[in-house]
Amino acid sequence: MYYDQEISSVFEELNTSEKGLSSGEAEKRLEEYGKNELKEKEKVPVFRLLLSQFKSVLIAILIIASIVSALLGEAIDAVVILFTVFLAGILGFVQEYRAEKAIELLKSLTSPEAVVIRNGTEKKIPSTELVPGDILLLQTGDRIPADARIIKEYNIKVDESSLTGESVPVQKTPDSLPADTSEADRKNMVYAGTAVAYGRGKAVVTTTGMKTSFGELAGLLGTIERSRTPLQESLDKFGRWIGAATLVIVAFVAVLGVFSGFPPLDMFLWGVALAVAAIPEALPAVVTVGLGLGVRRMVKRHALVRKLPSVETLGATNIICSDKTGTLTQNKMTVEKIYVNGKVLKVTGVGYSPEGKFLKDDSDKGGSDKGGSEKSDSKVPENDSNLWVLLLGAALCNDSNIYKEDGWKITGDPTEAALVVAAAKAGLEKSELDRKYPRLAEIPFSSESKRMTTFNKLEDGPENFLDSEYVAFSKGAPEVILGSCTKILLNGEIKDLTSEQKQEISEQVKELADQALRVMAFSFRPLEEGFSPEKVSTGEVPAEKVEEYMVFSGLTGMRDPPREEVKAAIKTCEDAGIKTVMITGDHKITAAAIARELGILKENDLTLTGSELDNLDENEFENRVERVSVYARVYPAHKLRVVEALKKKGYVVAMTGDGVNDAPALKAADMGIAMGITGTDVSKEASSMILTDDNFASIVSAVEEGRNIFKNIKNFITYGLTAHIGEVLIVLIAILGWQILPLLAVQILWINLITDGLPPMALSVEPPDRGLMKQKPRNVEEGLITRREIAAGFGLGGLIAAQALIVLIWALDSGFSISKLQTMIFTLVVFSEMFNAFNWRSDRYSVFSLGLFTNKALVYAVLTTVILQLMVVYVPFLQFAFRTVPLSLSEWGIILALASTTLISMEVVKYLSLRRNADQKEAV
């Protein structure tokens, strides 16, 4: 089982090597072993999805009604009812199918990736394409995608709690173990579904998919069912409420109709049709599609929503807690200043291009703008061994690199990459340095130690004055590095570090930080006999002992400039009633400078560090939390405390994070937002939304889109409500007042089909109102159906009923036939609802101010519906089916004049509402 074998035997059995598989071999194995994924519950076949549309009670009643009609000789009614049922089923099927496809798109976009060695080079691939024999590269925060045997490790620890329940991370080793070692004690194996908590390493994949330990567990537990959203539950509850009320009314009026002399069959068919028309049974499906389409639009705006209910939360968010690096800034750290040998050098060039100069007193210190194309001695001034040693340590004590592919790009941490770029500007290319001065051991960086140390073997070169075969290089927080130093490198010589020099360095740290630069310190130590890297890596010499008595070599000041679009995005948030809070591990002064530049930190706002936060009790912190705009030098645990304090105050909190330790805060936040580029798999799994470009402006775009989705859903629900209420009122009043059926069963079914079909779908893609981000966040307790929506439903529904009654009275006075009367009312309701569709593009702004053609989907939906209605009125076989007769121009004039009042009346209401609001603002 690989854990009891030597690494060479494992390679031999899996027919692989440390250089990894070739692309061709990987493809063959993918065919042989299948994709590296857990088997899901068998998908519902398309035909079963279609059949499921005909399972509802109401559909069953309609089918029974058509059978009864056929048996009683009403063949046309039977055919029309069945045809309408079929069309309704097709509509529901299309909606569910599109929703399913939207969800599948989201799943594919959130598929985790793995870094492997293929064809001898590092490559990032979807984890589903992993095969046995792949060489897997692991680092802190990675979710392990398959079972694998460790072949190299650098202090790697793995959190296996998801598999074993053990909360303490397990230290891993590449050594073989006895054959009787239990699975929980196999410390040379890593398992799918677990996470790297610390360090880094290499492993060879042994099993994938359902054959992994996690896959076997998943096989026993089954697959996870997709939960219904609160939005859908709310709609179902509303549908049941209105449905129950409608059925009671319909049953009452149907019985009354029978006693009034109408044929029982007609009243039965009419009652069923009216019940179907009154109950918004299609709304949940339309809402699901609306959410799905909205989420797909959000993907185009670089925000990937992993959980549909999160869309509802977005509209209510009133505080965004954002990380600084890469989210508010460009994530292209650039070394701008270097303090070395008691002097400050300016480094030119920005981004990750290794082009720049080292300047002092505005003069050329050396080098050119051509990057790493020249030899080392032409890039670094002669005899400047101090700068050489600092840049050498910066490049060697470093896990990042740069490469050219459609411009300069990086692998690893942006801060470390900036150091690699600075070294490359001096002609020190990392790949060459790693070959020439190999790393033999290391002490990885951790949030607790705030430093990283590597142990390298040296050869002849400018550094030979160190007079040692092995040297330890350290980099980290200035206070930590300086605290471990007893000596300093000055003018190429190692000298004792005096208290005055320490004070001067500390002042230089403050001066660089005041310039909003991130300051990093560097040191080294020639290793004397007895402190070999082998003894450190085996634990014979405690690693901490090596990080003492270091030699200070210098400082770098780097800056990650703010993204150009972020300042405007933060202003948009402010206008929308959303406060932005910066949370960063950076120095307090640096964080405050960037926050002021972006408009986050105002005059009376507070800035807290992690240590200051630790000194506050819960009550003290809760009293201050609303005034704090910047948290600096914080650990991930502090994020959780910030989230909990804000939520206690009643805020709806969005929190960004990218590390494995950010997961608790992301889960605790109302809206956990993970970084798609720099984020770990663990942070992504804990999140509700992923930023695919790590850009704060994309959060603001997502909030706007979330608000818009919620607004559109409310609007097309209210649109549907007016149609259903209007139909019920028309028939109820006509029967009670005149003992006339104003609409036939098939006509009601047709109205229901076309008004609940294309227009709501078109309304779901309505662009945001121009004032959407000027409004305050909605109350999270506010439901979809409020008094405002009910009032609008009954108001416009009542207006449509009044229009129909005007036609009814006029038709009766004119002596029209019942067929003509029903045709006019039938057509009036359809056209009135088409005018009404334009009302609900916005509940605040006039459709004319929005622009009639800014939602082309709605224009096409209305035109299609109008054409279908004209066919029903004028095509002979459809006239026969729907019991319609042709209408004259004068009759069309009356219908259009009345139907247009649905739009006109709402325009008047919107105008008066906007004017009242304007007057109130003026009064204030």
Secondary structure as UniProt FT lines:
FT   TURN            3..4
FT   HELIX           7..14
FT   TURN            18..19
FT   HELIX           23..33
FT   HELIX           46..51
FT   HELIX           52..54
FT   HELIX           57..71
FT   TURN            72..73
FT   HELIX           75..109
FT   STRAND          113..118
FT   TURN            119..120
FT   STRAND          121..126
FT   HELIX           127..129
FT   TURN            132..133
FT   STRAND          135..139
FT   TURN            140..141
FT   STRAND          147..159
FT   HELIX           161..164
FT   STRAND          170..171
FT   TURN            179..180
FT   HELIX           183..185
FT   TURN            187..188
FT   STRAND          189..190
FT   TURN            192..193
FT   STRAND          195..207
FT   HELIX           209..211
FT   HELIX           213..221
FT   HELIX           230..259
FT   TURN            260..261
FT   HELIX           264..278
FT   TURN            281..282
FT   HELIX           283..300
FT   TURN            301..302
FT   STRAND          303..305
FT   TURN            308..309
FT   HELIX           310..314
FT   TURN            315..316
FT   STRAND          319..323
FT   TURN            325..328
FT   STRAND          334..340
FT   TURN            341..342
FT   STRAND          343..347
FT   TURN            351..352
FT   STRAND          358..360
FT   TURN            361..362
FT   STRAND          363..364
FT   HELIX           371..373
FT   HELIX           376..379
FT   TURN            382..383
FT   HELIX           385..396
FT   STRAND          401..404
FT   STRAND          408..411
FT   HELIX           414..425
FT   TURN            426..427
FT   HELIX           430..436
FT   STRAND          439..443
FT   TURN            447..449
FT   STRAND          451..457
FT   HELIX           462..466
FT   STRAND          470..476
FT   HELIX           478..484
FT   STRAND          485..490
FT   TURN            491..492
FT   STRAND          493..496
FT   HELIX           499..514
FT   TURN            515..516
FT   STRAND          518..526
FT   TURN            529..530
FT   HELIX           533..538
FT   HELIX           543..546
FT   STRAND          550..559
FT   TURN            564..565
FT   HELIX           566..575
FT   TURN            576..577
FT   STRAND          579..583
FT   HELIX           588..598
FT   TURN            603..604
FT   STRAND          606..609
FT   HELIX           610..614
FT   HELIX           618..624
FT   HELIX           625..627
FT   STRAND          628..632
FT   HELIX           636..648
FT   TURN            649..650
FT   STRAND          653..657
FT   HELIX           660..662
FT   HELIX           663..668
FT   STRAND          671..675
FT   TURN            676..678
FT   HELIX           681..686
FT   STRAND          689..691
FT   HELIX           696..738
FT   HELIX           745..755
FT   HELIX           758..763
FT   TURN            764..765
FT   TURN            770..771
FT   HELIX           772..774
FT   TURN            780..781
FT   HELIX           787..813
FT   TURN            814..815
FT   HELIX           818..839
FT   TURN            840..841
FT   HELIX           847..850
FT   TURN            852..853
FT   HELIX           856..874
FT   HELIX           876..882
FT   HELIX           889..923
//
